[in-house]
Amino acid sequence: MKASALRHLWFLIEETQTSTLLGFSDAELIQQLLRQVEQDKLLTGEESNTMQAYIRSRVPLIRDLAQARMA
């Protein structure tokens, strides 16, 4: 996976409203973020699968960051 795609993902997470990050189910959050990355970056099928797995593994961190923003 390209570093630019990862940086873009984390930029999207920072720009996404906290209520969105916390309000979606895990599956919905993964799909929403993946859709946004795919919309902005051209990913191959393999890169898309890798990005999806990466997001899935980071959902607890994403939610923790969103909770911290609320504090």
C-alpha distances in whole Angstrom, upper triangle without the diagonal:
4,7,9,7,8,11,12,12,14,16,17,17,20,21,22,25,26,28,25,23,26,28,25,25,22,21,22,20,17,17,19,15,13,16,16,12,13,16,15,12,12,9,10,11,9,6,9,10,7,7,11,11,10,12,15,15,15,18,21,19,19,23,24,23,24,27,28,28,31,33
4,5,5,7,9,10,11,13,14,16,17,19,20,21,25,26,28,26,24,27,29,26,27,24,23,24,21,18,19,20,16,14,17,16,12,13,16,14,10,11,9,11,13,12,8,11,13,10,10,14,14,12,14,17,17,17,20,22,20,20,23,25,23,25,28,28,27,31,32
4,5,5,6,9,10,11,12,14,15,17,18,20,23,24,27,25,22,26,28,26,27,24,24,24,21,19,20,20,16,15,18,16,13,14,17,14,12,13,12,15,17,15,12,14,15,13,11,15,15,13,14,17,17,16,19,21,19,18,22,23,21,22,26,25,25,28,30
4,5,5,6,9,10,10,12,14,15,16,18,22,23,26,23,22,25,27,25,26,24,24,23,21,19,19,19,15,14,16,14,11,13,14,11,9,11,11,14,17,16,12,14,16,14,12,15,17,14,15,19,19,17,20,22,20,18,22,23,21,22,26,25,24,28,30
4,5,5,6,9,10,10,12,14,15,16,20,21,24,21,19,23,24,22,23,20,20,20,17,15,16,15,12,11,13,11,7,9,11,9,7,9,9,12,14,13,9,10,13,11,9,12,14,11,12,15,16,15,17,20,18,16,20,21,19,21,24,24,23,26,29
4,5,5,6,9,10,11,12,14,15,19,20,22,20,17,21,23,21,22,19,19,19,16,14,16,15,11,11,14,12,9,12,14,12,10,13,12,14,16,15,11,12,13,11,8,11,12,9,10,13,13,12,14,17,15,13,17,18,16,18,21,21,21,24,26
4,5,5,6,9,10,11,12,14,18,19,22,20,18,21,23,22,23,21,21,21,18,16,18,17,13,13,15,13,10,13,15,12,11,14,14,17,19,18,14,15,17,15,12,15,16,13,12,16,16,14,16,18,15,14,18,18,16,17,21,20,19,23,24
4,5,5,6,9,10,10,12,16,17,20,18,16,20,22,20,22,20,20,19,16,15,15,14,10,11,12,10,7,10,11,9,8,12,12,16,18,18,14,14,16,15,11,14,16,13,12,16,17,15,16,19,16,14,18,19,16,17,21,21,19,22,25
4,5,5,6,9,10,10,14,15,18,15,13,17,18,17,18,16,16,16,12,11,12,11,7,8,10,8,6,10,11,10,10,13,12,16,17,16,13,12,14,13,9,11,13,10,9,12,13,11,12,15,13,11,14,16,14,15,18,18,17,20,23
4,5,5,6,9,10,13,14,17,15,12,16,18,17,19,17,18,17,13,13,15,13,10,11,14,11,10,14,15,13,13,16,16,19,20,20,16,15,17,15,12,13,15,11,10,13,14,11,12,14,11,9,13,14,11,12,16,15,14,18,20
4,5,5,6,9,12,13,16,15,13,17,19,18,20,19,20,19,15,15,16,14,11,13,14,11,10,14,14,12,13,16,17,20,22,22,18,17,19,18,14,16,18,15,13,17,17,14,15,17,14,12,15,16,13,13,17,16,15,18,20
4,5,5,6,10,12,14,12,11,14,16,15,18,16,17,15,12,12,13,10,8,10,11,8,8,12,12,10,12,15,16,19,20,21,17,16,18,17,13,14,17,14,12,15,17,14,14,16,14,11,14,16,13,12,16,17,15,17,20
4,5,5,8,9,12,10,8,11,14,13,15,14,15,14,10,11,13,10,8,11,12,10,10,14,15,14,15,18,18,21,22,22,18,17,18,17,14,14,16,13,10,13,14,11,11,13,11,7,10,12,9,9,13,13,12,14,17
4,6,8,9,12,11,10,13,15,16,18,17,19,17,14,15,17,14,11,14,16,13,13,17,17,16,17,21,21,24,25,25,22,20,22,21,17,18,19,16,14,17,17,14,13,15,12,9,11,12,9,9,12,12,10,13,15
4,6,9,12,11,10,14,15,16,19,18,19,17,14,15,16,13,11,14,15,12,13,16,15,14,16,20,21,24,25,26,22,21,23,22,18,19,21,19,16,19,20,16,16,17,15,12,14,15,12,11,14,14,11,14,17
4,6,8,7,7,10,12,12,15,15,16,14,11,13,14,10,9,13,13,10,12,16,15,15,17,20,21,24,24,25,22,20,22,21,18,17,20,18,14,17,18,15,14,16,14,11,12,14,11,9,13,14,11,13,16
4,5,5,7,9,10,11,15,16,17,15,12,15,16,12,12,16,16,14,16,19,18,18,21,24,24,28,28,28,25,23,25,24,21,20,22,20,17,19,20,17,15,16,15,12,12,14,12,8,11,13,10,10,14
4,5,5,6,8,10,13,14,17,14,12,15,16,14,13,17,18,16,18,21,21,21,23,26,26,29,29,29,26,24,25,25,21,20,22,20,16,18,19,16,13,14,13,10,9,10,9,5,8,10,7,7,11
4,6,5,6,8,12,14,16,13,11,15,16,13,14,18,18,17,19,22,22,22,24,27,27,30,30,30,28,25,26,26,22,21,23,22,18,18,20,17,14,15,15,12,10,13,12,8,9,12,10,9,13
4,5,5,6,10,11,13,10,8,12,12,10,11,14,14,13,16,18,18,19,21,24,24,27,26,27,24,22,22,23,19,18,20,19,15,16,18,16,13,14,15,11,10,13,13,9,11,14,13,12,16
4,6,6,9,9,12,10,7,10,12,10,9,13,14,13,15,18,18,19,21,23,23,25,25,25,23,20,21,20,17,16,17,16,12,13,15,12,9,11,11,7,6,10,9,7,9,12,11,11,15
4,6,8,9,12,11,9,12,14,12,13,16,17,17,19,21,22,23,24,27,26,28,28,28,25,23,23,23,20,18,19,18,14,14,16,13,10,10,11,9,6,9,10,7,8,11,11,11,14
4,7,9,11,9,8,12,13,12,13,16,17,17,19,21,22,23,25,27,27,29,28,28,26,23,24,24,21,19,20,20,16,16,18,16,12,13,15,12,10,13,14,11,11,15,14,13,16
4,6,8,5,5,9,10,9,11,13,14,15,17,19,19,21,23,25,24,26,24,25,23,20,20,21,18,16,17,17,14,13,16,15,11,13,15,12,10,14,15,12,14,17,17,16,19
4,5,5,6,9,10,10,12,14,15,16,18,20,21,23,24,25,24,26,24,24,23,20,19,20,18,15,16,16,13,11,14,14,10,12,14,12,11,14,16,14,15,19,19,18,21
4,6,5,6,9,10,11,12,14,16,17,18,20,21,22,24,22,23,21,21,20,17,16,17,15,12,12,13,10,8,10,10,7,9,12,10,10,13,15,14,15,18,19,19,22
4,5,5,6,9,10,11,12,14,15,16,18,20,21,22,20,21,19,19,18,15,14,15,14,10,11,13,10,8,12,12,10,12,15,13,13,17,18,17,18,21,22,22,25
4,5,5,6,9,10,10,12,14,15,16,18,20,21,20,21,19,20,19,16,16,17,15,12,14,15,11,11,14,14,11,14,16,13,13,17,18,16,18,21,20,21,24
4,5,5,6,8,10,11,12,14,15,17,18,20,19,21,19,20,18,15,15,16,13,10,12,13,9,9,12,11,8,11,13,10,10,14,14,12,15,18,17,18,21
4,6,5,6,8,10,11,12,14,16,16,17,16,17,16,16,15,12,11,12,9,7,9,9,6,6,10,10,8,11,13,10,12,15,15,15,17,20,19,21,24
4,6,5,6,9,10,10,12,14,15,16,14,16,15,16,14,11,11,13,11,8,11,12,9,10,13,13,12,15,16,14,15,19,18,17,20,23,22,23,26
4,6,5,6,9,10,11,13,14,16,15,18,17,18,16,13,14,15,12,10,14,14,10,12,15,14,12,16,16,13,14,18,17,15,18,21,20,21,24
4,5,5,6,9,10,11,12,14,13,16,16,16,14,11,13,13,10,9,12,11,8,10,13,12,11,14,14,11,13,16,15,14,17,19,18,20,23
4,5,5,6,8,10,10,12,10,13,12,13,11,8,9,10,7,6,10,10,8,10,13,13,12,16,16,14,16,19,18,18,21,23,22,24,27
4,6,5,6,9,10,11,11,13,13,15,13,9,12,13,11,10,14,14,12,14,17,16,15,19,19,16,18,21,20,19,23,24,23,25,28
4,5,5,6,8,11,11,15,15,17,14,11,14,15,12,12,15,15,12,15,17,16,16,19,18,15,17,20,19,18,21,23,21,23,26
4,5,5,6,8,8,12,13,14,11,9,12,12,9,10,13,12,11,14,16,15,15,19,18,15,18,21,19,19,22,23,22,24,27
4,5,5,6,6,9,10,12,10,7,11,12,10,10,14,14,13,16,18,18,18,22,21,18,21,24,22,22,26,27,26,28,31
4,6,7,9,12,13,16,13,11,15,16,13,14,18,17,16,18,21,20,20,24,23,20,22,25,23,23,26,27,26,28,31
4,7,9,13,15,17,14,12,16,16,13,15,18,17,16,19,21,20,20,24,23,20,23,25,23,22,26,27,25,27,30
4,6,10,12,14,10,10,14,14,11,14,17,16,15,19,20,20,21,24,23,20,23,26,24,24,27,28,26,29,32
4,7,10,11,9,9,13,13,12,14,17,17,17,20,22,21,22,26,25,23,26,28,27,27,30,31,30,32,35
4,6,8,5,6,9,10,9,11,14,14,15,17,19,19,20,24,23,22,25,27,26,26,30,30,30,32,35
4,5,5,6,9,10,10,12,14,15,16,18,20,21,22,26,25,24,27,29,28,29,32,33,33,35,38
4,5,5,6,9,10,11,12,14,15,17,19,20,21,25,25,24,26,29,28,29,32,33,33,35,38
4,5,5,6,9,10,11,12,14,15,17,18,20,23,24,23,26,28,27,28,31,32,32,35,37
4,5,5,6,8,10,10,12,14,15,16,18,22,21,20,23,25,25,26,29,30,29,32,34
4,5,5,6,9,10,10,12,14,15,16,20,20,19,21,24,23,24,27,28,28,30,33
4,5,5,6,9,10,11,12,14,16,19,19,19,21,24,24,24,27,29,29,31,33
4,5,5,6,9,10,11,12,14,18,18,17,20,22,22,23,26,27,27,30,32
4,5,5,6,8,10,11,12,16,15,14,17,19,19,20,23,24,24,26,29
4,5,5,6,9,10,11,14,15,14,16,19,19,19,22,24,24,26,28
4,6,5,6,9,10,13,14,14,16,18,19,20,22,24,24,27,29
4,5,5,6,9,12,11,11,14,16,16,18,20,21,22,24,26
4,5,5,6,10,10,9,11,14,14,15,17,19,19,21,23
4,5,5,9,10,10,12,14,15,16,18,20,20,22,24
4,6,8,9,10,12,13,14,16,18,19,20,22,24
4,6,5,6,9,10,11,12,14,15,17,19,20
4,5,5,6,9,10,10,12,14,15,17,19
4,5,5,6,9,10,10,12,14,16,17
4,5,5,6,9,10,10,12,14,16
4,5,5,6,9,10,11,13,15
4,5,5,6,9,10,11,13
4,5,5,6,9,10,11
4,5,5,6,9,10
4,5,5,7,9
4,5,5,7
4,5,5
4,6
4
